[in-house]
Amino acid sequence: MSGTSGSDDRPRTKRRQLAVELARVRRQAGISGRELATQIGISQSKVSRIEAGTTIPSLPQVETWAAAVKATEETRRSLVALTEAAFGEVHSWNIAFSDRPHLQDEFKDLEDRARAIRTFQLSVVPGLLQIAEYARRVFSFFDPAYSEEGLAAAVATRLQRQLALYAPDREFEFLISEAALRWRPGPPRLMLAQLDRITSIGSLGNVVIGVIPQNREATVSPMHGFVIYEGGGGQGDVLVEVETAHAGLTVTSPADVALYRRQWARLAGSALYGDEAGELISGIAAEMAAQT
């Protein structure tokens, strides 16, 4: 895993500029990280991650931060503009992994402040539904490669993120292609356990799982999976995360978010739900069992 390739680039990123400015205005106001965390309702560790540039705060959090430090209107507008720009950046995996073992904490931060999460996966089981061994094998394919310690920590944090599925006040919707359910990162026994996990989670009242069968006529040509995070603050409190081979992309532009909403609606219209989805998953499991 590369540890130096991004060190010269980070100071020029909008994410890094935002981190430096937020830390500067806090120190200028004479407020400690602990005091600020209490005032804006987040953990002190998250304040540290924000100021280190490893986590991007939401726009409402930046607004509250600016109010807590009594920033001028000009400074507030500058911080808001930097935040919007940071969310629109492409974050290279090489740079992202240059100073931390994994990125699961960032996804947990997004999930913690979302009211509803809609995940579409074209080629792999969504992370929130993965069993430990499936997740470990998926992470092992990553390039740049995880260290042994980073791999173990990534799997452990991914499993910890899944606790959110059991919170009744949170909504989760998953659209999974049949191809993703058939993709095998391990032996058939692994896939049997993974398919059973999907069926089990699908029984939760706040979770909806749709499966898009291969024999359905396509209504959209998705190039990759994506996740829509719906906050509690209306249209402006929505973002989309897209993972590509070389980088992660955070989408906040209303026009671009609307595009992903349209794609979601078309994909959802092609999916099977409830007993029909269960029958398709059972059929795939039977084929896997025949290979053991």
C-alpha positions as CSV (number, residue, x, y, z in Angstrom):
1,M,0.0,0.0,0.0
2,S,1.4,3.3,-1.0
3,G,2.2,5.6,1.9
4,T,3.7,8.6,0.2
5,S,2.2,9.2,-3.2
6,G,-0.5,11.5,-1.8
7,S,1.5,13.5,0.7
8,D,2.3,16.4,-1.7
9,D,-1.2,16.5,-3.1
10,R,-3.3,16.7,0.1
11,P,-2.6,20.3,1.0
12,R,-4.1,21.3,-2.4
13,T,-7.4,19.5,-2.0
14,K,-10.5,21.2,-0.9
15,R,-11.0,18.7,1.8
16,R,-7.6,19.6,3.3
17,Q,-8.3,23.4,2.9
18,L,-11.5,23.0,4.8
19,A,-9.8,21.0,7.6
20,V,-7.2,23.7,8.0
21,E,-9.8,26.5,8.0
22,L,-12.1,24.8,10.5
23,A,-9.1,24.2,12.9
24,R,-8.0,27.8,12.5
25,V,-11.3,29.4,13.3
26,R,-11.7,27.1,16.4
27,R,-8.3,28.0,17.7
28,Q,-8.9,31.6,16.9
29,A,-12.1,31.5,19.0
30,G,-10.2,30.0,21.9
31,I,-12.4,26.9,22.0
32,S,-11.0,23.4,22.7
33,G,-11.9,20.4,20.5
34,R,-13.8,18.9,23.4
35,E,-15.8,22.1,24.0
36,L,-16.6,22.4,20.3
37,A,-17.7,18.8,20.1
38,T,-20.2,19.3,22.9
39,Q,-21.6,22.5,21.3
40,I,-22.2,21.0,17.9
41,G,-23.3,17.5,19.1
42,I,-20.5,15.3,17.8
43,S,-17.7,13.3,19.4
44,Q,-14.3,14.8,20.2
45,S,-12.7,12.1,18.0
46,K,-14.8,13.2,15.1
47,V,-13.7,16.8,15.6
48,S,-10.1,15.5,15.4
49,R,-10.8,13.6,12.2
50,I,-12.4,16.6,10.6
51,E,-9.5,18.8,11.5
52,A,-7.1,16.2,10.2
53,G,-8.9,16.1,6.9
54,T,-9.9,12.4,7.2
55,T,-13.6,13.1,7.5
56,I,-15.7,15.7,5.7
57,P,-18.3,17.3,8.0
58,S,-21.9,17.7,6.7
59,L,-23.0,21.2,5.6
60,P,-25.3,21.5,8.7
61,Q,-22.3,20.6,10.9
62,V,-20.1,23.3,9.3
63,E,-22.9,25.8,9.8
64,T,-23.1,24.9,13.5
65,W,-19.3,24.9,13.8
66,A,-19.2,28.5,12.3
67,A,-21.9,29.6,14.7
68,A,-20.1,28.1,17.7
69,V,-16.9,29.9,17.0
70,K,-18.8,33.1,16.2
71,A,-17.4,33.3,12.7
72,T,-18.1,36.3,10.5
73,E,-20.6,36.0,7.7
74,E,-17.7,36.2,5.2
75,T,-15.9,33.3,7.0
76,R,-19.1,31.3,7.2
77,R,-19.7,31.7,3.4
78,S,-16.1,30.6,2.8
79,L,-16.5,27.5,4.9
80,V,-19.8,26.6,3.2
81,A,-18.2,27.0,-0.2
82,L,-15.2,24.8,0.8
83,T,-17.5,22.2,2.2
84,E,-19.5,22.0,-1.0
85,A,-16.3,21.8,-3.1
86,A,-14.8,19.1,-0.8
87,F,-17.9,16.9,-1.3
88,G,-17.6,17.3,-5.1
89,E,-14.0,16.2,-5.2
90,V,-12.8,12.8,-6.4
91,H,-10.8,11.2,-3.6
92,S,-8.1,8.9,-4.9
93,W,-7.7,5.7,-2.9
94,N,-3.9,6.1,-3.0
95,I,-4.2,9.5,-1.3
96,A,-7.0,8.4,1.1
97,F,-5.0,5.4,2.3
98,S,-1.8,7.4,2.7
99,D,-2.5,8.2,6.4
100,R,-5.0,5.6,7.7
101,P,-5.5,1.8,7.5
102,H,-9.1,1.8,6.2
103,L,-12.0,4.1,5.4
104,Q,-14.8,2.3,7.2
105,D,-15.1,5.0,9.8
106,E,-15.9,7.6,7.1
107,F,-18.8,5.5,5.9
108,K,-20.0,5.0,9.4
109,D,-20.1,8.8,9.9
110,L,-22.2,9.1,6.8
111,E,-24.6,6.4,8.0
112,D,-24.8,7.8,11.5
113,R,-26.3,11.1,10.2
114,A,-28.6,9.6,7.6
115,R,-32.2,8.9,8.1
116,A,-32.5,6.6,5.1
117,I,-29.9,4.8,3.0
118,R,-30.5,3.4,-0.4
119,T,-27.8,1.1,-1.8
120,F,-27.5,-0.3,-5.3
121,Q,-24.9,-2.9,-6.1
122,L,-24.2,-4.2,-9.5
123,S,-21.4,-6.7,-8.9
124,V,-21.0,-7.4,-5.2
125,V,-23.2,-7.9,-2.1
126,P,-23.6,-4.5,-0.3
127,G,-21.2,-4.0,2.6
128,L,-23.9,-3.6,5.2
129,L,-25.1,-7.1,4.3
130,Q,-21.8,-8.9,4.1
131,I,-20.7,-11.6,6.5
132,A,-17.2,-11.4,7.9
133,E,-15.5,-13.9,5.5
134,Y,-17.1,-12.4,2.4
135,A,-16.0,-8.9,3.5
136,R,-12.5,-10.1,4.2
137,R,-12.2,-11.6,0.7
138,V,-13.7,-8.5,-0.9
139,F,-11.2,-6.3,0.9
140,S,-8.3,-8.6,0.0
141,F,-8.9,-7.8,-3.7
142,F,-8.5,-4.1,-3.1
143,D,-5.7,-2.2,-5.0
144,P,-3.8,-0.6,-3.3
145,A,-3.6,-3.6,-1.0
146,Y,-4.5,-3.4,2.7
147,S,-1.9,-4.2,5.3
148,E,-2.7,-7.3,7.5
149,E,-3.7,-5.0,10.4
150,G,-5.7,-2.7,8.1
151,L,-7.6,-5.7,6.6
152,A,-8.6,-7.0,10.0
153,A,-9.6,-3.5,11.2
154,A,-11.6,-2.9,8.0
155,V,-13.6,-6.1,8.4
156,A,-14.2,-5.4,12.1
157,T,-15.5,-1.9,11.5
158,R,-17.7,-3.0,8.6
159,L,-19.4,-5.5,10.9
160,Q,-19.8,-2.8,13.5
161,R,-21.5,-0.6,11.0
162,Q,-24.1,-3.2,10.5
163,L,-25.5,-2.6,14.0
164,A,-27.4,0.4,12.4
165,L,-29.6,-2.1,10.6
166,Y,-31.3,-3.0,13.9
167,A,-32.3,0.6,14.7
168,P,-36.0,0.8,14.0
169,D,-36.0,4.5,13.3
170,R,-33.6,4.1,10.3
171,E,-34.6,3.1,6.8
172,F,-32.5,0.9,4.6
173,E,-33.2,-0.2,1.0
174,F,-31.0,-2.4,-1.1
175,L,-31.1,-3.2,-4.8
176,I,-28.9,-6.1,-5.7
177,S,-28.4,-7.5,-9.2
178,E,-28.7,-11.2,-9.6
179,A,-25.1,-11.1,-11.0
180,A,-23.9,-9.7,-7.6
181,L,-25.6,-12.6,-5.8
182,R,-23.9,-15.1,-8.1
183,W,-20.4,-13.5,-7.9
184,R,-18.2,-15.8,-5.9
185,P,-15.3,-14.5,-3.9
186,G,-14.9,-17.9,-2.3
187,P,-16.3,-21.5,-2.2
188,P,-20.0,-22.4,-2.4
189,R,-20.2,-22.8,1.4
190,L,-19.3,-19.2,1.8
191,M,-21.9,-18.0,-0.6
192,L,-24.6,-20.2,1.1
193,A,-23.8,-18.4,4.4
194,Q,-23.9,-15.0,2.6
195,L,-27.2,-15.7,0.9
196,D,-28.7,-16.8,4.2
197,R,-27.5,-13.6,5.8
198,I,-29.3,-11.5,3.1
199,T,-32.5,-13.4,3.7
200,S,-32.3,-13.0,7.4
201,I,-31.7,-9.2,7.3
202,G,-34.6,-8.9,4.8
203,S,-37.0,-9.9,7.5
204,L,-36.3,-6.7,9.5
205,G,-39.2,-4.2,9.3
206,N,-37.0,-1.3,8.4
207,V,-35.1,-3.1,5.7
208,V,-36.2,-3.6,2.1
209,I,-34.2,-5.8,-0.2
210,G,-34.9,-6.0,-3.9
211,V,-33.2,-8.3,-6.4
212,I,-32.9,-7.4,-10.1
213,P,-33.2,-10.7,-12.1
214,Q,-31.0,-11.2,-15.1
215,N,-34.0,-12.1,-17.3
216,R,-35.7,-8.7,-16.8
217,E,-35.5,-6.2,-19.7
218,A,-33.2,-3.4,-18.7
219,T,-34.5,0.1,-18.1
220,V,-31.2,1.8,-17.3
221,S,-27.5,1.1,-18.0
222,P,-25.8,1.6,-14.6
223,M,-22.0,1.9,-14.9
224,H,-21.4,1.2,-11.2
225,G,-23.0,0.8,-7.8
226,F,-23.9,3.8,-5.7
227,V,-25.3,4.8,-2.3
228,I,-27.9,7.6,-1.6
229,Y,-27.7,9.0,1.9
230,E,-30.9,10.8,2.9
231,G,-30.6,13.2,5.8
232,G,-33.3,14.8,7.9
233,G,-32.9,18.3,6.4
234,G,-34.8,18.0,3.1
235,Q,-33.5,18.1,-0.4
236,G,-30.3,19.9,0.5
237,D,-29.3,17.2,3.0
238,V,-28.8,14.4,0.5
239,L,-25.6,13.0,-1.0
240,V,-24.5,10.1,-3.2
241,E,-21.3,8.1,-2.8
242,V,-19.9,6.3,-5.8
243,E,-16.9,4.0,-5.7
244,T,-14.7,3.5,-8.8
245,A,-11.6,1.4,-9.2
246,H,-9.2,4.3,-8.6
247,A,-11.2,6.7,-6.4
248,G,-14.3,7.6,-4.4
249,L,-16.7,10.3,-5.6
250,T,-19.1,12.3,-3.3
251,V,-22.0,13.8,-5.2
252,T,-23.9,16.7,-3.7
253,S,-25.1,18.8,-6.7
254,P,-28.9,18.7,-6.8
255,A,-28.9,18.0,-10.5
256,D,-26.5,15.1,-10.2
257,V,-28.3,13.8,-7.1
258,A,-31.5,13.9,-9.1
259,L,-29.9,11.8,-11.8
260,Y,-29.1,9.0,-9.3
261,R,-32.6,9.2,-7.9
262,R,-34.0,8.6,-11.4
263,Q,-31.6,5.7,-11.9
264,W,-32.7,4.3,-8.5
265,A,-36.4,4.6,-9.4
266,R,-35.9,2.7,-12.7
267,L,-33.8,0.0,-11.1
268,A,-36.4,-0.4,-8.3
269,G,-39.1,-0.9,-10.9
270,S,-37.1,-3.9,-12.3
271,A,-36.6,-5.6,-9.0
272,L,-38.3,-8.5,-7.3
273,Y,-39.3,-8.1,-3.6
274,G,-40.7,-10.2,-0.8
275,D,-41.5,-13.8,-1.6
276,E,-40.4,-13.4,-5.2
277,A,-37.0,-12.1,-4.2
278,G,-36.8,-14.9,-1.7
279,E,-37.5,-17.5,-4.3
280,L,-34.8,-16.2,-6.6
281,I,-32.3,-16.2,-3.7
282,S,-33.3,-19.7,-2.7
283,G,-32.8,-20.9,-6.3
284,I,-29.3,-19.4,-6.4
285,A,-28.5,-21.1,-3.0
286,A,-29.7,-24.4,-4.3
287,E,-27.4,-24.1,-7.3
288,M,-24.5,-23.2,-4.9
289,A,-25.4,-26.2,-2.6
290,A,-25.2,-28.6,-5.6
291,Q,-21.6,-27.5,-6.1
292,T,-20.5,-28.4,-2.6
